[in-house]
Each structure stands twice: as structure tokens, then as C-alpha cells.
Amino acid sequence: MQQRELAGFEDMGDNSCSTQLIDGDGVYNVSGMENFMKTVKLGECGLSYAVVSIMGPQSSGKSTLLNHLFHTNFREMDAFKGRSQTTKGIWLARCVDIEPCTIIMDLEGSDGRERGEDDTAFEKQSALFALAVSDIVLINMWCHDIGREQAANKPLLKTVFQVMMRLFSPRKTTLLFVIRDKTKTPLENLEPILREDIQKIWDSVQKPIEHKNTPLSEFFNVEVVALSSFEEKEEYFKEQVANLRQRFFHSIAPGGLAGDRQGVIPASGFSFSAQQIWKVIKENKDLDLPAHKVMVATVRCEEIANEKIASFADNEEWRHLEEAVQNGVVPGFGKKLSSILENCLIGYDMEAVYFDDSVRTSKRRQLESKLLQFVQPAYHSMLGHLRSKTLEDFKARFEKALESGEGFASAANDCTQSLMSAFNEGCKDAEIEQASWDSSKAREKLRRDIDAYITSVRKAKLFELTSLYEEKLNKALSEPVEALLDSASDDTWPSIRSLLQRETKAALSNFALALSSFDIDQTTIEKLLTKLEEYARSVVESKAREEAGRVLMHMKDRFSTLFSRDSDSMPRLWTGKEDIKAITKMARSASLKLLSVIAAIRLEGDKDSVENTLQLALVDVPNSSTSNRSIQPLDPLASNTWEDVPSTRTLITPVQCKSLWRQFKAETEYTVTQAIAAQEANKRNNNWLPPPWAIAAMLILGFNEFMTLLRNPLYLGVIFVAFLLGKALWVQLDVSGEFRNGALPGILSLSTKFLPTVMNLLKKLADEGQRPTASNTRRNPELDSKSFPNDVNSTSTSSAASTNETSSNSTAASSNVTSSDNGVEYTSPVKQR
């Protein structure tokens, strides 16, 4: 910027050749003007050139308009750095690509804070200079400032009109009023107001006698155009500027913007003429002093306005209202605050009624603007509380509607419409008459909050609903699938598929019906249904994998059930007639069937050869003694995958099946061995009599002993007593039960129990001998006829029924002989300890 001020000319890489003609201190740049004349060859144009200038408030977008309209490169304000003075003094540039040669002057903005409120001399001088040398003067003004005194440049124009007629010979100048940031008000309504204001200014100007009745049209052509906002509607703004640019082509031709101009200076003398005009304007001292009346009115009205602002701040009613609105919603807020503001403004009007109307009105608008800025935070606080209250009311009403069973979408729409209507009523109640504030932002924020809450509730409800149906599916599938896998037959997986399809179809139908009340798009519904369907399948697969982890236990349970029980589910008695080999093969085949069923997931219904492979590798194994040892067939289970089953659907690999089968056989081998041992023991128990030839030999060889017994009956009594004692010992020791597990284990067990049992039996007999004779006479027959026979029968029955029990259980069972009729009980010493 400093280089531009020193050199006075800067070539910005185009043909506009911007030059500072007059600096901020009012110094005319003679050398810069001469360089400009030479660069643009203005002296060669004769009368074929036009001069266009622009005036208006500071930071109103004058330079921006010129750059877009004439393709110049005047410096523009950076909005991000704040509003400040951009153009200092008067700058000159050439319009690019417009014929005839058009010179553009960019004037320093008026009403700038850099020069101060009262220092308006340079502003008026520069405006007067522009009117004196220009064919077309653009007056830049905001649309919302039409009708205002200062913003519309009315005082400035009034002074300019007066001095222009006094200093210069009349010349026809076109005043092109450019209305910026046009609102919805049509241009047809704005233009008459603007023209009327200009005419009033002209009529109020003191004119020389020769021009006392001269109309405005002899000095000026007044044109009005309107442009949209550059920041908000940039594209539309550029389109309008492009249309306006067309009017400057051939502007000095008849019918053009400056077609009827007068007193044109030849182009070669333009520099000297402009220099002399500026010198005359600078020497006019009257322009440096504001009118005394306006000055006094300005100072005093501002003092009154400041007093009213201070009085408003101390107003008790306002303080109470401000305090109340900080804590919550205040009914009638707008009417109360409007009344307080109106009383303040009425007080200002009463004190400033005798001052200049324009100044009084201007300061009143400033006072009203400051008061509204002062109360605006309270207004926003009121809207905030109203929004929060409405949101809480919505939550409560929405929750109550859902609890009553109303559909989600219906409840959301009804509650939203109802509460938004209530919020609108609250906003109307909070409106301030003196302000035109818009509550749409608070309304939009409330709507966003309501929508966000509805979304969160919908998400939670959908999660609950999804969890509910997942729980139902889990309950409907888990136990039946477990039972079907435990049964393990050819119909297991078809039954599981049928169960899955049936339960999934029912769940999806009910789930879709429930989702219809949420008013969500079809894509989301399909995603939720697909997710539920996948969950149902995952339940089956998860249960299958869980059962696969317990397959060895299931195999052993199935083997035990089929091996230990007959077709009627009764415990199997190993009497010696059963074919243990066939039963074992049958039970193992059933266990192998279970393994083949659980080895893979078959929800697709595809056929596979898992069962055949397992049967071939584990059951139908060829005898190695009869097969050719030189030819070793490949092991079909030496792999980690099944031939027809993908790895994703494999639960137990072939290698794992082989390992499980080996472990299964090892753990069930003991059961088979026990059964064989029990069968052999049963056979021995059934053959306790000696062979017939031994019986015949005993009869022949023992004839003499038998005759001796007949001759001596005392021997018979001794033998009978010995028989009873032996029978008692047989029953107490459970000899037959002990020998079921083999000879050696039976002998070892009997050797440990023999002496305690004998001692216990002798003690019982001694106790019986000490009792009265009558009692012995009455009790001995019962002991002979009931206790021993019953004990013998029960013991033999118990021995037959408990073949598969262990030796410890047999010992415990044979240690007690009880008679419920006479109360006689024999208990081994081991049991008593």
C-alpha cells in the first residue's frame, strides 16, 4: 500500500491501470495522473470518453461493485479482518473492454470511523469533485437504508447540490442509484420513494436567482437499479452486474446513460481541468463547518438517549423480569418487556421534542437499537427455557403414548405436531413489539432435538424388540435342537431344518408386523429381518457346535443305554444267554451314528458321505491277518476336511473323529469286560452242584456213614446246627456275590470279613441264650422259619439283580440281614463302626 501511495500507479497485471489520484490528506497526485494519461492514451480519445465515479458509505461494497462491473482491480475489504477503511482518497482506473474509453473513480467511503463523526469535510469535497468531473455518478446504498437520513446520503447530496450550482456552470450528470442487498420489496415500490427524497432535497436547496425555478432534470438524469446480496446470492449478483455492464457500452451515444451530457472537456485537458476543480473545492472553507443547529441537536439528543439507557438498566420492573426469565419461562414476557421499552422511548420523545427532527429521529433509532441489544439476551434466555420445557413435555407425552400401546410413528407425529404448536404459541407470547427478531433458529433447534430424541428412542425400542424375538428364537430352537442332536438319526438334520424354517418364518412374520409401526424405510426393515434370520441360523449352528464339544459324553451315554438295557428299557441281566458281541456291535454302531450326525452342519440339505466314511474306517476294518500286508490302503480319516462338507460347516474333522472313536472304545471297554465277567460268574453260580457221577459215588461210598447217622440221632442234631451256622455265615458273607468278580478277589474279600462275621454271630447267639425260656420258646421258631429263609431268598434275589455292581457294594449289601416281622437284625462289626 505504501508503494502505491508513493508511486501513485500500480500495474496489477491487467489493463485497468489503477492510480491514486488524491491521497487521504487531500493532495492531488499530478505525476500519477500524467502517467495514467500516457498509459491509457487518454489524450488521443478527444471527446470520446466517459468518466464514472462511485460514492457511498464506507464498507458498503463500492470497490467490489466496480471490480465486478468494470473488471478493475481496486482493493476490496477483507470481511474476516473486520470492517474498516479500505479506499483512502480517490483512486482512478480504466474500464476494461468497454467502448468508448471509460475512466472509473473509486471514492473514499463516507461516514467512516477513521475520520471521526464530525470530520466530514473530505467526504463532501470528494463527493462534490466526483459530481463536477463525472458523466455518471454511482450512488451505492443499502436497500434497508432507503428513507434514512445519513445512510442514504441525503445531507451530503443537499450540500453538494448547493455548492455545485454556485461554483460551476451547469452540466448534465447521470445519478445512478445502486440499491444493494435488495429485499423482497419490489423495485417498483422502492424507486418512487427514492426519487421523491431526491426531489425534496433539490427543492430545499437554495438556488441562484437564474436557477431558482430550474427543475432537477436539467442538471441530473436519475436512474435506479437494484442488486442482490453478493455474499448470500453471489451467482445472482454476478448475473445482475453483467446485465448492468451492458448499459455502459456506448454510454455517451444518444440514448445512452450519458447521452445528453454538456460541457465536456477534451480528453487532453482532463488532467489539468480535474486539478483546477479540486483546487477550487479545497479552498471553499464553508464546507468544513457543520450547521450549528444540527450540531447542538446531535449532542443533546445523544445525551438524552444515554440517560434513558441508564434509566432502563436501573428499572425495577425490568430487573425482576430479567431475574425471572433466568429461572424459567415467564408468561406474558413479550408484552411486559414491550411496555417497559415503550415507556423508555416515550420519555426520550418528550425530552427531545424541540430538537431537529432528523437528528432526533436518527438518535431515537439508535436508542431503540441499543435498548434491543440490551434486552436481547433475556429474549434468547426465554426462548431457551421455552425450548427446554417443550422438549421435556414431549418426552413425557411420547413415553406415555408408547406405554398406552399407541404405534411408534403415530405417537411421534402426534406429539411432535402438538408440542411444536405449543412452542409456536410460546414464541408469539415472547415477541417484542419494537423488535423484528426471528425465532426460527430456536424452532429449528427444538425440532432437531425432538428428532434426535425420537431417533434414540426408536433405536432403543428396535433393540428391545430385536432382543425379544432373538430370545424367543433361542428358546424355541435351543432345546429342540439339542434333543434332536441327542437322538441322532437319519431324520435329525431334516427335522432341524424343518424346525428352523418353521420357527424363523413365524418369528419374521411377527417381527415384520411389529416393525411396521415404527415408520422406517423398507431397506432398514429388510436389514433387521435378515439379521434376525441370520441369528436363528446362528443359534442352531452354535448349539450344534456346543453339542459337538460334548459328543464323546453323548456317545458313551448312548452306548451305556443300549448296552446295559434291553429293548424294553429294563436293566439287562447277564444270565449267560446274551450275545455280548452282537450287543456291543449294535451299541457302538449307534454311537458311531451319533458321531456322524454331529460331525457336520447340514442346514442346506446337501448329501455327504461322512457316515459311510466313518463306517468304513472305524467299523468295517478288514482283518489285517487275512489281507495282503504289502498293500496298505489309505486312511480315509487322515484329513482335516470332509470330502463333501465345506470347512465352515465342519464341526468335527476326520482326524478328530478318529481320535474320539479311539478314546470312546477305550472308555467303554471296561463296561464290556464287566459284562463278560458277570456272565461267567452267573454261569458258575448256576452250576454249584457236583456232576451226577460224583453224586452217585458219594451215595455208594457214604452208605456206611449214612447208616451211622441213622443209628445215632445226636449226629443229625449236630449236623443240623452246623448247617444253620454255615447257612448264616453264607448269607452274612454273601459268598456267591463275592465270587462274581472272580475267585481271587472273592477269597481276599471273604478273608477280611470272616472273623468279624463269626464273632458277631456268636455274640448274637449268646445274647439269645440269656433271655427267658418262654421268650426263647416263642422267638426261636420265628428265627428259624422267618429270619433265615427270608434272608436267604432276599440275598439270592439281590445277587441275581445286581450283577453289574462293584464288589464294595456287594459287601455292604451282604453285611445286613433284617426281618421286619420279629425285629431280629444281624449287622457286621464293620458296619457298626
C-alpha positions, 0 to 999 in steps of 0.5 A: 500500500505504501508503494502505491501511495508513493508511486501513485500507479500500480500495474496489477497485471491487467489493463485497468491501470489503477492510480491514486489520484488524491491521497487521504490528506487531500493532495492531488497526485499530478505525476500519477495522473500524467502517467495514467494519461500516457498509459491509457492514451487518454489524450488521443480519445478527444471527446470520446470518453466517459468518466464514472465515479462511485460514492457511498458509505464506507464498507458498503461494497463500492470497490467490489461493485466496480471490480465486478462491473468494470473488471478493475482491480481496486482493493476490496475489504477483507470481511474476516479482518473486520470492517474498516477503511479500505479506499483512502482518497480517490483512486482512478482506473480504466474500464476494461473492454468497454467502448468508448474509453471509460475512466472509473473513480473509486471514492473514499467511503463516507461516514467512516470511523477513521475520520471521526463523526464530525470530520466530514469535510473530505467526504463532501469535497470528494463527493462534490469533485466526483459530481463536477468531473463525472458523466455518471455518478454511482450512488451505492446504498443499502436497500434497508437504508432507503428513507434514512437520513445519513445512510442514504446520503441525503445531507451530503447530496443537499450540500453538494447540490448547493455548492455545485450550482454556485461554483460551476456552470451547469452540466448534465450528470447521470445519478445512478442509484445502486440499491444493494442487498435488495429485499423482497420489496419490489423495485417498483415500490422502492424507486418512487420513494427514492426519487421523491427524497431526491426531489425534496432535497433539490427543492430545499436547496437554495438556488441562484436567482437564474436557477431558482425555478430550474427543475432537477432534470436539467442538471441530473438524469436519475436512474435506479437499479437494484442488486442482490446480496453478493455474499448470500446470492453471489451467482445472482449478483454476478448475473445482475452486474453483467446485465448492468455492464451492458448499459455502459457500452456506448454510454455517451451515444444518444440514448445512452446513460450519458447521452445528453451530457454538456460541457465536456472537456477534451480528453487532453485537458482532463488532467489539468481541468480535474486539478483546477476543480479540486483546487477550487473545492479545497479552498471553499472553507464553508464546507468544513463547518457543520450547521450549528443547529444540527450540531447542538441537536446531535449532542443533546439528543445523544445525551438524552438517549444515554440517560434513558439507557441508564434509566432502563438498566436501573428499572425495577420492573425490568430487573425482576423480569430479567431475574425471572426469565433466568429461572424459567419461562415467564408468561406474558414476557413479550408484552411486559418487556414491550411496555417497559421499552415503550415507556423508555422511548416515550420519555426520550420523545418528550425530552427531545421534542424541540430538537431537529427532527432528523437528528432526533429521529436518527438518535431515537433509532439508535436508542431503540437499537441499543435498548434491543441489544440490551434486552436481547439476551433475556429474549434468547434466555426465554426462548431457551427455557421455552425450548427446554420445557417443550422438549421435556413435555414431549418426552413425557407425552411420547413415553406415555403414548408408547406405554398406552400401546399407541404405534411408534410413528403415530405417537411421534407425529402426534406429539411432535405436531402438538408440542411444536404448536405449543412452542409456536404459541410460546414464541408469539407470547415472547415477541417484542413489539419494537423488535423484528427478531426471528425465532426460527433458529430456536424452532429449528433447534427444538425440532432437531432435538425432538428428532434426535430424541425420537431417533434414540428412542426408536433405536432403543425400542428396535433393540428391545424388540430385536432382543425379544424375538432373538430370545424367543428364537433361542428358546424355541430352537435351543432345546429342540435342537439339542434333543434332536442332536441327542437322538441322532438319526437319519431324520435329525438334520431334516427335522432341524431344518424343518424346525428352523424354517418353521420357527424363523418364518413365524418369528419374521412374520411377527417381527415384520408386523411389529416393525411396521409401526415404527415408520422406517424405510423398507431397506432398514426393515429388510436389514433387521429381518435378515439379521434376525434370520441370520441369528436363528441360523446362528443359534442352531449352528452354535448349539450344534457346535456346543453339542459337538464339544460334548459328543464323546459324553453323548456317545458313551451315554448312548452306548451305556443305554443300549448296552446295559438295557434291553429293548424294553428299557429294563436293566439287562441281566447277564444270565449267560444267554446274551450275545455280548458281541452282537450287543456291543456291535449294535451299541457302538454302531449307534454311537458311531451314528451319533458321531456322524450326525454331529460331525457336520452342519447340514442346514442346506440339505446337501448329501455327504458321505461322512457316515459311510466314511466313518463306517468304513474306517472305524467299523468295517476294518478288514482283518489285517491277518487275512489281507495282503500286508504289502498293500496298505490302503489309505486312511480315509480319516487322515484329513482335516476336511470332509470330502463333501462338507465345506470347512465352515460347516465342519464341526468335527474333522476326520482326524478328530473323529478318529481320535474320539472313536479311539478314546470312546472304545477305550472308555467303554471297554471296561463296561464290556469286560464287566459284562463278560465277567458277570456272565461267567460268574452267573454261569458258575453260580448256576452250576454249584452242584457236583456232576451226577457221577460224583453224586452217585459215588458219594451215595455208594461210598457214604452208605456206611456213614449214612447208616451211622447217622441213622443209628445215632440221632445226636449226629443229625442234631449236630449236623443240623446246627452246623448247617444253620451256622454255615447257612448264616455265615453264607448269607452274612458273607454273601459268598456267591456275590463275592465270587462274581468278580472272580475267585481271587478277589472273592477269597481276599474279600471273604478273608477280611470279613470272616472273623468279624462275621463269626464273632458277631454271630456268636455274640448274637447267639449268646445274647439269645441264650440269656433271655427267658425260656418262654421268650426263647420258646416263642422267638426261636421258631420265628428265627428259624422259619422267618429270619433265615429263609427270608434272608436267604431268598432276599440275598439270592434275589439281590445277587441275581439283580445286581450283577453289574455292581462293584464288589464294595457294594456287594459287601455292604449289601451282604453285611445286613440281614433284617426281618421286619416281622420279629425285629431280629437284625444281624449287622457286621462289626464293620458296619457298626463302626 
